[in-house]
Amino acid sequence: MRKAVIGELLRAFGDSTQVLSLFADLDRSKRGPREMALELKNLYREALELCPEGRREALSGLERALSPYVGGVAEEFPRGLAVFVDLDSGRTSELALPAPVPSQVVLRGRPYLTPLLATLTPFRRTLIAVVSPKRSAFFSFEGGRMRLLEAVEREDVPRKVKSSGWYGLKDRRIERWVEQQLLDHFKALAALTVERASDGDFRRVAVGGSPENASLFFELIQPVLSPLGAEALVLEELGEVFDPLAVESVYLERSMRDFWEEGERAVASVMESPLSARGLRGVVRALNYRAVHQLVVGEPYRARGVMCPSCGTLGLDEEECSGCGGSAVLVDDLLEEMIHLALAQNADVMVLGRPTLLREHDEVGALLRFEV
C-alpha cells in the first residue's frame, strides 16, 4: 500500500517548489471531540503562520479537509490524517491513515514523507475474503479504511455434518454429496476472489472463516494467486466475522504483529549481510552510488547534513560536493533527503518507527545491490 500511495503523491507534487504537509492524530480513544477540534484548529493556525503572506489563499483546500473533523460531522474517522498542499497551485491531497500519527506541520520543497512512511509501512493493501457455506463477504483494506465490497448469500449449500455413529451406504452418499456441494460453492467463491484480486490489483489476499473452511479455501486460491504475484494467508483469529469494524480490528492487529516480525528480519539482514551498509555515512555513500536495494530506518529523528543543489549528492559535513565538485548546502533533515533519494532510485524504504538494533548505527541501514 505504501508504494502506491507514496508513488501517487510524488507524481502529484513532482513539479512543486513549496509543499505544506500537515499530519493530525485523530485517534478518538485518546481524547474527546472538543480536545481534538482544538488541536486541529491549532494545526491550521500553525499552517497559516508557516505560509508566506501571498500564498495563504492556497490553504482553502486544507481548511475544507479539516472542517468535517473539527465539526465532528465526518462520515468516517480514520486514526490519522495527512494533508499536502502545493502553495503555488493550491493543489491539495488528503490521505486517511490506518494508525495514529504525531501531529505536526512542515513546510518544505516537497511532501514530507518520514511520518507518512512510519504510519503506512505496517499496512498493505489487502483483499479479505470471509467464507462459510451460507454466507461469505469480501472486504478491501486500502487508504486506511476497511470497506465491504460484496456479500454473498447462499441458502442452497448444505452444511457439512459430522458423523455421530454408524454410516450406511445411503449415509455415505449423502455425505459425499454434501462435501461436493460445499467444494463447488468454494470453487465458485475462489474464482470470484481471484477475479477481484486481479481486477483490483491486490497483491495480498487474506482468508477468514472457520479453521476447516478457511484452510480449504486457502488451498483453492493459493496456487492460482502465486503466479499472479499475489500472497495468500489465513487469518486464523478472524473466524466467521462479517462486521467491517470487527474485521478491521482483527486485520490491524495481525498487520502490526506481522510488521514487527518483518522489521526484525530486515534489521537482522542489515546487521548480518556482507552486502549492507550501516550508519548515516555508510548509507549516504551507498545512496550516492545508487547501490541501495532496501533502506531501513529504525526510530526516525532529524539530523543535519548537506546536499548538492546541482546533482543531488548527499553528505554529512562536506563543503564540496563529491559528485560534481560544486558547493554543498545545509539540509536540516538528512534522513528525509535520504528517503527521497532512495525512492527516486526505486529502492524499497522501510520506516519501522521504533528503536532497533541499528541504534548503534544512527538507526539507519541498507541492503545493497552491489558492494561500494
N, C-alpha and C positions, 0 to 999 in steps of 0.2 A: 504493500500500500504506500509506503513512504517514497519509493522510487517514482511511482506515478504522480503522487501529489507534488513532490519536490520538482520533478521534471516539468510539470504543467505550470507551476509557479514561476520557475526560472524562465520559461518561454514567454510567459505573460509579461514579465518585468525585465526582459532581456535588454531593452533599449532605455531603461530608466536610469536617471542620474541621482534622484533623491527619492528614497522609499522609506516611508514611516511604517514600522512594524509594531503592532500592539498585541500583547498577549494578556488574556484575562482568565483568572481562575474562577470557574462557575460552579464549583463543587458545592451543592446546597447542603451537604451534610456537615459542613464546617461552620456555616453562619446563616442567618436569616435573610429574607428578601431585602430588608432595609439596609443591612450592612453591605450586601452585595451591590445594591443600587448606588450606595455612597462610593464604594470602591471604583465602580465603572465610571461614575461622574468624575472622580479624581484622575482616573486614567485619561479620560477625554480632555480634562483641563491640562494635564501634563503634555498631551499631544499638541494642544493649541500653543503651549509655551515653546515647544521644540520647533514648531512650524514657522518658517520665515513669514514676515508680515504679509507679503504679497501672494502667499500660497494658501492662505487659510480657507479659501473657498473650496479647495480640493478636499477638505475634510468632511464635506457634506455626506459622502458615502460612508465614512466611518461613523458619523452620527446616526445615520439610518441603520447601520449594522448593530450598533449598541442599544438603540432605543427599545426594542422588544424585551431585552433582558433588564434594562433599567426599570421599565414599567411592569415587569413580571408577566407580560402577556405573550411571550414566545410560545409557539406550539410545542416545541421540544427544547429541553435544556440539556445541552451537552455538558460534559465535565470540564471542558476548557474551550477557549475561543481564541483564534488568531485572525487578525485583520491586517491586510497590507494595502497601503495607499501610495500610488505614484503621485508625488506632489506636483509634477509637471503637467500631467494629463488628467489627474483626478481618478484614474482607473483604480478600482477597489476590488480586492479579493478577500472573501470571508471563508474561513475553514473551521468547522466544528471538530473538536479534538476529543478522542476517546478517554483521555485521562487529564487530571488537573495539571496546570502549567503555572509556574511562578508569574505573577502579574508584573508587567513591565512595558515600557515604551522605548523604542530605539529608532533613531534616525540615522540611516546610512545610505550609501550609494546603491544598494541592492537589498533584497529581502534578508532579514536576519534569520538564519537557519538553525543555529545551535539549539535553542529551546524547542523548536519545531521537531527536529530530528530526535531529541531526547524523549519527546512525547509520542511520536509516531513509530519509532523503531520497534517497540514490543508487539505492534499490531499489524497484521497482514490482512489485505482484502480477501474475504472468505465467503464462500457459498456453504451454507449449513443446511443439511437435509435431516429432518427428524422423521423416522419411518416407523410405521406399525401396520398391521393388517387392515384396520378400519380407517385410520386417519393418518395422514402424513402432511408435512409442511416444508416449504423451502424459505430460507431466510438469507439475506445478504448483509454482511458487515462491511461497510465502507464509509469513508468520510466521518468516522467517529460515531456512526449510528447503526443500530440493528433494525432492519426492515423486513416485514413479512412480504415475500414475493408471491406466494401461491399456497393455498391449502387444497389438499386432495382428499376427498371423502369417498370411501368405497364400502357399501353395505353388503355386497355380494361375495366378499372374500371371507371365508371361514377362518376362525382362529384355530391354531394348532392345539389339540387337546392331548395332554399327557395320559398315558395308559395307567389304569388303576387296577389292572388284573389281567386275566387270560384273554388273548386275542384269537378270534376265529378267522376264517378266510375272508368273510364279509367285512369284519372289522379292519383287517389289513388293507383291503381295497379302499375302504373309506379313508383310512389314514394316508395312503399314498395319494389319493385324490386331493385331500386337503393340503398335503405338502406341495403337490404340483400347482394347485391354485395359488398358494402363497408365493411359490417361486416365480410363477408367471407374473403375479402382481408386482413383485420386487424387481423383476427384469424390466417391466414397463417403467417403474419409477427410476431405475438405474439409467435407462435410455434418456429419460427426461432430465435427470441430473447431469449427465454428460453433455446433453444439448445446451442446458443452461450455463454450464461451466465454460463451454466453448464459445457460445454466443456472447456471454458477458465477460469473456477473457479473465475468468477466475483461475488463479494458479494454486489455490488451496480449497479443498472440499472437506468439510468436517461432517461426521455422521453421528446422529444421536438416535436413541431408541433403546429397547430392552437389550441386554447383552447378546442374546441369541440373534435377534433381528438385526442389530447394528453390525454384528460380525458377518452375518450372511450378506448384508448389503455392501459392506466394505469389500468382500471378496468379489462381488459382481462389478464394482466400479473401478477398483484399483488397477486391474490390468488394462482397462481402456483409457484411464486418465494418464497413466505413466508415459505412454508415447506422446501425449499432448503436452508434456512438460508440467503437468499439474500434480500436486501432492494430495493424497487422501489420508485421513486419520480418523480414529474413532474417539468421540468424546464420551468416555465411559460414565462420567459424572452427570451427563445431561439427562439420560433416560428419556421417557416419553413426555417431554415438556414442550408445550406449544405456545406459551405466552412469550411475546417478544422480549419483554423486560427480563423475564427469568432466563431466557436463552442468552441474552446479552450478558447477564451477570456471570453465568457459567463460562461463557466464552472468554470474557475479560480475565477471569481468574486463571483459566487454563493458559491463556496467552502470556500472562505475566510469569507463570511458572516455567513455561517453555522458554521464554525470553531470558530468564535468569540462567537456565542451563546453557542456552545458546551463547550467552555472553561469557560464561565461564570457559566454554570451549574455545571461543575466539581469543580470549586473553591468554589461555594456556598455549594456543598455537603461536601467538606472537612471542611469548616468553621462551618457547622451546625450539621454534623453527630456525634453522640456519639461514633461511631466506626471509629475514624480517629486519625491521628497524625499530628502535625504541628511543623515546625521549624526543623533545622538540627538535634538537639539532639534527639528529639522525633521520627523523621522519621528514623534516623540511628538505634535507638534502635529497632524499628519495623522491619527494614530490617534484623537486626541480629537475630531476632526471626522468620524470614521468614513469617511475618504476613501481608505483603503489598499486597493488591489486585490491587491498581492503584496508581502510583506515579505521582504527578502533580507538575511541575516546572513552575514558572511564568517567570520572566526575568532571563536568565542564567548568572552566574558570577562564578569566581574562588574563592574558599575558601579552606584554608588548613585544613587538617585533618590527621588522622592516619589510618593505615591498618595493620593487622597481615599478614605477608607473608606466614604463615603456614596454617591458616584456613580461611583467607579472611574476618575476622570480622573487621568492620569499627568502628571508633571512632572520637572524636573531638580533644582531647588533652591528652588522656590516654597514659601512658608509658608502661602499661602492658595490654595484650590482655584479654578482659573479657570473651572470649570464651575458650581459651586453656591455658592461663597464660603465653604465650610467649611474646617476646618483639615486640611492635608495631613500625612501621616505618612511617616516614612522607610522606604524599602524597600532591601534590600541587594543585589538583583539586578534592575536595571531591565530588562535585556534579556528576562529570563524573564517579567516582567509584560507587556512589550510583545508577546511571543509569545502569551500567553494572551488578551490583548485583541484581537489580530489574528484569532485563531481564533474568538473569540466573535463577531466581525463578519463571519465567513465569508470572510476573506481567505486567500489561499494563502500558506504560510510555507515558505521555503527556507533551511535552515541548511547552509552549504557546509562548515564545519569546517576552513577553511584561509584563510591571508592572501589578500586580493584587492586590486583597485584601490580598494576602498572604505576602505582603511586610513587614508587622509587624512580620512575622514568617519566616524570611530568604528566602522568595519567594519559599518555598517548603512545600508540604503537602502530605498526603497519606490517601486513604481509606483502611481500614484493613479487613482482613479475620476473625480475632478474636482479642479480647482485649489483650493487653500486659501491 
